[in-house]
Amino acid sequence: MHVAILGAGPAGLFAALELAPHVSVTVMEEGSEPLKRKCPVASHSNCINCSPCQITSGVGGAGALSDGKLNLTYKIGGDPQSLRRTPEEIQELINYIDEVFLKFGADTDSYGVDDTSLEWLKRKASSSNIEFISGKQRHMGTDRTRMIVSHFYEYLKEQGVTFRLQTKVEDIRKRDNEFVLKTTKGNITCDYLLAAPGRAGAYWLRTKANSLGAQSKYGPIDVGVRVEFPAELYTSIEHVMYDAKFHLYTKTYDDFVRTFCTNPHGFVTVEKYESFVLVNGDARKDVKSENTNLALLSRVELTDPVEDTTEYGRSIARLANTIGGGKPILQRYKDLIRGKRSTWSRLSRALISPTLRDVTPGDIAMALPNRIVKNMIEGIERLDAVIEGIASDSTLLYAPEIKFYDTSYVVTRDLETQVPRFFVAGDASGFSRGIIYAGVTGIIAARGIIRKVNTQ
């Protein structure tokens, strides 16, 4: 039996690890092998000029060049119930994934394990009606994650996994009991197909999956900004939990707002898609900045008559890029709350320097919906009680930051779609957000394929 995996991110790699002893495995990946991915430069300032952007494509996926944080708890990055598993079952898979990363060189240091400190931070957040989500974390660092993933990649090749890199899958067709993948380097056929193209490939996958007969549905997206501030403001929290997760509901609209992907002493980065660019952030083990950054995101859910949250998010991104001249928009918090456009002159008065400079100073209120902007301002003001000083005039905001997790599929417990032998996994499936849960879904789908092969 031959299984083709679309995407060599965490879902694809862990699926290949499970499948290799049982079937023939080919992994299709648009980008390069880990050590040849080109975007981890000093500040990612050249990333806008990469084609394709290797932060979102290549072996290891977006996570390999975006900080490499491992959230080692079932509470962060997914929902056991949506995967029809108990928290204990998911935690068992997470522990297994952690062991694999440790085997290939991940740092043994961890965060979020001191109960006394966690209780202190929880009380501090709760006093401002903010929920603190705690859990064990491990930080690999963008610079070291590529090497860790490279060890993983080389091991899989030793186990007989075939990788077709720099190969874009353009179309998927079903022919009798097999799938035909039309790629930029010729066609390939397989008996089973596991699609895990990541966030960057989610929009493409939905189109192809629907044409095959797989049913999907829309879910929420997260829209917001990347917030950058002096690193010392986060020091006391960093010692407790490297990437602390804070959730709140705004008083104006009662909208859900959360922090995501905090990078102590990190860098703001760019993700390039076909028709727009987004901001992100990372942190490294060996190279540090004087700033810390985090994503502040507002949940967006749409209902009748508009349900396509993907297209809504893409339209926001395109508008922001139009205003920014094809670059992210950068604004001082002081300018945003006073209704003024930032300029380089005004930005020079801030107490910190931006770690991403290939940007356009401007007015985020012109780019994001008014409701989102109000949620961002309220979120920053509320967070100031926990991250003291984040609401200062000098805080920098980059836009847009959008997380597309909105398309989910009607699947079995093994993540098989309504199209027999067609499975989905990773962030593009709608069942994961981040490295660990993506790996979880890859394992679940792979084990489902193995069971199905063994019963034939």
C-alpha positions in Angstrom: 0.0 0.0 0.0 1.2 3.5 -0.8 0.3 6.5 1.3 0.9 10.1 0.1 1.2 12.9 2.7 0.6 16.5 1.5 2.8 18.7 3.7 5.9 18.1 5.8 4.9 20.1 8.8 4.4 18.6 12.2 1.3 16.7 11.2 3.0 15.2 8.1 6.2 14.3 9.9 4.5 12.5 12.8 2.1 10.8 10.4 5.1 9.5 8.4 6.8 8.3 11.6 3.8 6.2 12.4 3.2 4.9 8.9 6.8 4.1 7.9 6.9 0.6 9.4 3.7 -0.5 7.8 3.3 1.0 4.3 5.2 2.9 1.6 5.2 6.6 2.3 5.8 9.6 0.1 5.7 13.1 1.6 5.0 15.9 -0.9 6.3 19.3 0.2 6.4 22.7 -1.6 9.4 24.0 0.3 12.9 22.9 1.0 14.6 20.6 3.5 15.1 22.2 7.0 18.7 23.4 6.7 18.1 25.0 3.3 15.1 27.1 4.3 16.3 30.7 3.8 14.2 33.0 6.0 15.9 32.9 9.4 17.9 36.0 8.7 18.8 38.6 11.3 15.3 40.2 11.6 13.4 38.4 8.8 13.4 41.8 7.1 14.0 40.2 3.7 11.2 37.7 4.1 8.8 39.8 2.0 11.1 39.2 -1.0 11.2 35.4 -0.6 9.2 33.5 -3.1 7.6 31.4 -1.8 8.1 32.5 1.8 9.9 29.7 3.5 8.5 30.6 6.9 5.2 28.9 5.9 6.6 26.2 3.6 9.4 23.6 3.9 10.1 20.6 6.1 9.0 21.4 9.6 6.2 23.7 8.5 5.6 27.2 9.8 6.5 26.0 13.4 10.1 25.2 12.4 10.8 28.9 11.5 8.4 30.4 14.0 9.9 30.0 17.4 9.4 26.3 18.0 7.3 26.5 21.1 5.9 23.2 22.4 2.7 23.5 24.5 2.8 20.2 26.3 -0.8 20.2 27.6 -4.1 19.2 26.1 -5.5 22.6 27.2 -3.6 24.6 24.5 -3.8 24.2 20.8 -6.9 22.1 20.3 -9.9 20.4 21.8 -9.9 16.7 22.8 -13.7 16.6 22.4 -13.6 17.7 18.8 -11.1 14.8 18.2 -13.4 12.4 20.1 -10.7 11.6 22.7 -10.5 12.1 26.4 -8.0 14.7 27.8 -6.0 11.8 29.1 -5.8 10.2 25.6 -4.6 13.4 24.1 -2.1 14.0 26.9 -0.6 10.6 26.2 -0.1 11.5 22.6 1.4 14.9 23.6 3.9 13.2 25.9 4.9 10.9 23.1 5.4 13.8 20.8 7.6 15.5 23.4 9.7 12.4 23.7 10.3 12.5 20.0 11.4 16.1 20.0 13.7 15.4 23.0 15.2 12.4 21.1 16.1 14.7 18.2 17.7 17.4 20.3 15.0 19.6 22.0 16.2 21.4 25.1 15.2 19.6 28.3 14.4 22.9 30.1 10.7 23.5 30.6 8.3 26.2 31.9 4.9 26.2 33.6 5.7 23.6 36.2 6.1 25.7 39.4 2.7 25.5 41.1 3.3 28.4 43.5 4.3 30.7 40.7 1.5 29.6 38.5 -1.0 30.3 41.3 0.5 33.8 41.7 0.0 34.6 38.0 -3.4 33.1 37.9 -4.5 35.4 40.8 -3.0 38.4 39.2 -4.9 37.8 36.0 -8.1 36.9 37.7 -8.1 40.2 39.6 -8.6 41.9 36.2 -11.2 39.3 35.0 -8.6 37.7 32.7 -8.2 34.0 32.5 -4.7 32.6 32.6 -4.2 29.2 30.8 -1.3 27.3 32.3 0.5 24.3 31.1 4.0 22.8 30.7 6.0 24.3 27.8 9.3 23.7 26.1 11.0 26.3 23.9 13.2 25.0 21.1 14.0 28.4 19.5 13.8 29.3 15.8 17.6 28.9 15.3 17.8 25.5 16.9 14.4 24.1 15.7 15.7 23.8 12.1 18.5 21.4 13.3 16.0 19.4 15.5 13.6 19.0 12.5 16.6 18.1 10.3 17.5 15.2 12.6 13.8 14.1 12.5 13.8 14.4 8.7 17.0 12.4 8.2 15.7 9.7 10.6 12.5 9.4 8.5 14.5 9.0 5.3 16.5 6.2 7.0 13.1 4.5 7.8 12.3 4.5 4.1 10.1 7.6 3.8 10.4 9.3 0.4 10.3 13.1 0.4 9.5 15.0 -2.8 10.6 18.5 -1.9 10.0 21.8 -3.9 7.1 20.0 -5.4 3.8 21.7 -5.5 0.6 19.6 -5.7 -1.7 21.4 -8.2 -4.7 19.1 -8.3 -6.1 16.0 -6.7 -8.3 13.5 -8.6 -9.9 10.2 -7.6 -9.5 7.4 -10.0 -11.2 4.1 -9.0 -9.6 3.2 -5.7 -6.6 5.5 -6.0 -5.8 9.1 -5.9 -3.9 10.9 -8.7 -1.9 13.9 -7.6 -0.9 16.4 -10.3 2.3 18.1 -9.3 4.8 20.5 -10.8 7.1 17.5 -11.3 4.7 15.0 -12.7 1.9 12.9 -11.5 1.9 10.5 -8.5 -0.7 7.9 -7.5 -1.4 6.6 -4.1 -3.9 4.3 -2.3 -4.4 6.5 0.7 -4.1 10.3 0.9 -3.4 12.3 4.1 -3.7 16.1 3.5 -1.8 18.3 6.0 -0.7 21.4 4.1 -0.9 23.8 7.1 -2.5 27.2 7.5 -0.9 28.4 4.3 -2.5 25.6 2.3 -5.9 25.6 4.1 -7.7 27.7 1.5 -6.4 25.5 -1.4 -7.2 22.3 0.4 -10.8 23.3 1.0 -11.3 23.8 -2.7 -9.7 20.5 -3.7 -11.4 18.5 -0.9 -14.8 19.9 -1.7 -14.3 19.0 -5.4 -13.6 15.4 -4.3 -16.8 15.3 -2.2 -15.4 16.0 1.3 -17.8 18.1 3.3 -16.4 21.1 5.2 -17.8 23.8 7.3 -16.8 27.3 8.4 -15.5 28.1 11.8 -14.0 31.2 13.5 -10.8 33.0 12.6 -8.6 35.2 14.8 -7.8 38.8 13.6 -5.6 41.3 15.4 -2.1 42.7 15.8 1.4 41.8 16.9 2.3 43.8 20.0 6.0 44.7 20.7 7.2 46.2 24.0 10.4 46.3 26.2 11.4 42.8 27.2 11.8 43.7 30.9 8.0 44.2 31.2 7.5 40.5 30.7 10.4 39.2 32.8 8.5 38.2 35.9 5.9 36.3 33.8 8.5 34.7 31.6 10.1 33.0 34.6 6.7 31.4 35.3 5.5 30.5 31.8 7.5 31.3 28.7 4.4 31.8 26.5 1.7 32.7 28.9 -1.8 32.5 27.5 -4.4 35.1 28.6 -8.0 35.1 27.6 -10.6 37.8 28.2 -14.0 39.0 26.9 -14.3 42.7 26.0 -16.7 44.9 27.9 -17.9 46.8 24.8 -18.8 43.9 22.5 -18.3 40.8 24.8 -15.9 39.5 22.2 -13.3 36.8 22.9 -9.7 38.2 22.8 -6.6 36.2 23.5 -2.8 36.5 23.5 -0.9 34.0 21.4 2.7 33.2 20.6 4.6 35.3 23.1 8.3 35.7 22.2 10.5 37.0 25.0 13.5 38.8 23.6 12.1 37.9 20.2 11.6 39.4 16.7 8.6 40.3 14.7 8.5 38.5 11.4 6.6 38.3 8.2 4.6 35.5 6.6 4.1 35.8 2.9 1.0 34.3 1.1 0.1 34.5 -2.5 -1.8 37.7 -2.4 -0.9 39.3 1.0 1.6 39.3 3.9 0.9 38.8 7.5 3.0 39.4 10.7 4.1 36.8 13.1 6.9 36.5 15.7 9.7 34.3 16.8 12.4 33.9 19.4 15.8 32.2 19.3 18.0 30.5 21.7 21.3 32.2 20.7 20.2 35.6 19.4 18.2 37.9 21.6 16.5 41.3 21.0 15.7 43.9 23.7 12.0 43.5 23.0 9.2 41.0 23.6 6.3 40.5 21.2 3.0 38.7 21.3 -0.1 38.3 19.2 -3.3 39.9 20.4 -6.2 38.4 18.6 -10.0 38.9 18.4 -12.2 35.9 17.6 -14.4 36.5 14.5 -17.4 34.2 13.8 -19.8 34.9 11.0 -23.3 33.6 10.4 -26.0 34.0 7.8 -25.8 35.5 5.2 -22.0 35.6 5.3 -20.3 32.5 6.6 -17.0 32.3 4.7 -14.6 33.4 7.5 -11.6 32.5 5.3 -12.6 35.0 2.6 -13.4 37.6 5.2 -10.0 37.3 6.7 -8.3 37.4 3.3 -10.2 40.5 2.4 -8.9 42.2 5.6 -5.4 41.1 4.8 -5.6 42.4 1.2 -7.0 45.8 2.4 -4.2 46.2 5.0 -1.6 45.3 2.4 -3.1 47.9 0.1 -2.8 50.6 2.7 0.7 49.4 3.6 1.9 49.3 0.0 2.4 45.5 0.2 4.0 45.7 3.6 2.8 45.3 7.2 1.6 48.4 8.9 3.4 49.7 12.0 1.9 52.1 14.5 2.7 53.4 18.0 0.0 52.7 20.5 -0.1 56.4 21.4 -0.9 57.2 17.8 -3.6 54.6 17.6 -5.5 55.7 20.6 -5.2 59.4 19.6 -6.4 58.7 16.0 -3.1 59.7 14.3 -1.1 58.0 11.7 2.4 57.0 12.7 5.3 58.2 10.8 9.0 57.3 11.1 9.5 60.6 12.9 6.9 59.7 15.5 8.1 56.1 15.8 11.6 57.5 16.5 10.2 59.0 19.7 9.2 55.6 21.1 11.4 54.1 23.8 12.0 50.9 21.8 13.1 50.2 18.2 11.0 47.9 16.0 12.6 44.5 15.3 10.9 44.4 11.9 11.7 47.5 9.8 10.5 46.5 6.3 7.1 48.0 7.2 5.0 51.0 6.4 4.2 53.4 9.3 0.5 54.1 9.2 -2.9 53.9 10.8 -4.1 50.4 11.7 -7.6 51.8 12.2 -7.8 52.3 8.5 -6.9 48.7 7.8 -8.8 46.6 10.5 -12.5 46.7 11.2 -13.5 49.2 13.8 -14.8 46.5 16.1 -11.4 44.7 16.0 -9.5 47.9 16.7 -11.7 48.6 19.7 -11.1 45.1 20.9 -7.4 45.5 20.6 -7.4 48.8 22.6 -9.5 47.3 25.3 -7.4 44.1 25.4 -4.2 46.1 25.8 -5.6 48.3 28.5 -6.9 45.2 30.4 -3.6 43.3 30.0 -1.7 46.3 31.5 -2.8 45.0 34.9 -0.9 41.8 34.2 1.9 42.8 31.9 2.5 46.2 33.6 3.5 48.9 31.1 2.2 47.2 27.9 -0.3 50.0 27.5 2.4 52.7 27.3 2.7 55.2 24.5 5.8 53.6 23.1 4.3 50.1 22.6 4.4 49.2 18.9 1.6 47.5 17.0 2.0 45.6 13.7 -0.9 44.6 11.4 -2.4 42.4 10.2 -2.0 39.2 12.2 -4.6 36.7 11.2 -4.9 33.0 12.2 -6.9 30.9 9.7 -8.2 27.8 11.6 -11.7 28.2 10.2 -12.3 25.3 7.8 -13.1 22.0 9.5 -14.2 18.7 7.9 -16.8 16.2 8.6 -14.6 13.2 9.5 -14.6 9.9 11.4 -12.8 9.4 14.7 -9.7 8.6 12.6 -10.0 11.9 10.7 -11.1 10.2 7.5 -13.3 12.4 5.4 -16.5 11.3 3.5 -14.2 10.4 0.6 -12.9 6.9 1.5 -9.1 6.7 2.2 -8.9 10.5 2.2 -7.7 11.8 5.6 -6.9 15.3 6.9 -4.6 16.5 9.7 -2.8 19.6 11.0 -3.9 23.2 11.1 -5.6 23.0 7.7 -8.0 20.4 9.0 -9.4 22.8 11.6 -8.6 20.5 14.5 -5.3 21.9 15.6 -3.5 25.2 16.3 0.2 24.8 16.6 3.0 22.3 16.6 1.9 19.8 19.2 -1.8 19.4 18.3 -0.8 19.3 14.6 1.4 16.3 15.5 -1.5 14.8 17.5 -3.8 14.9 14.5 -1.1 13.5 12.2 -0.7 10.5 14.6 -4.4 9.9 14.9 -4.9 10.0 11.1 -1.9 7.7 10.5 -3.0 5.1 13.0 -6.5 5.2 11.4 -4.9 4.5 8.0 -2.9 1.6 9.5 -6.1 0.0 11.0 -7.8 0.3 7.7 -5.0 -1.2 5.8 -4.8 -4.1 8.3 -8.5 -4.9 7.9 -8.4 -5.2 4.1 
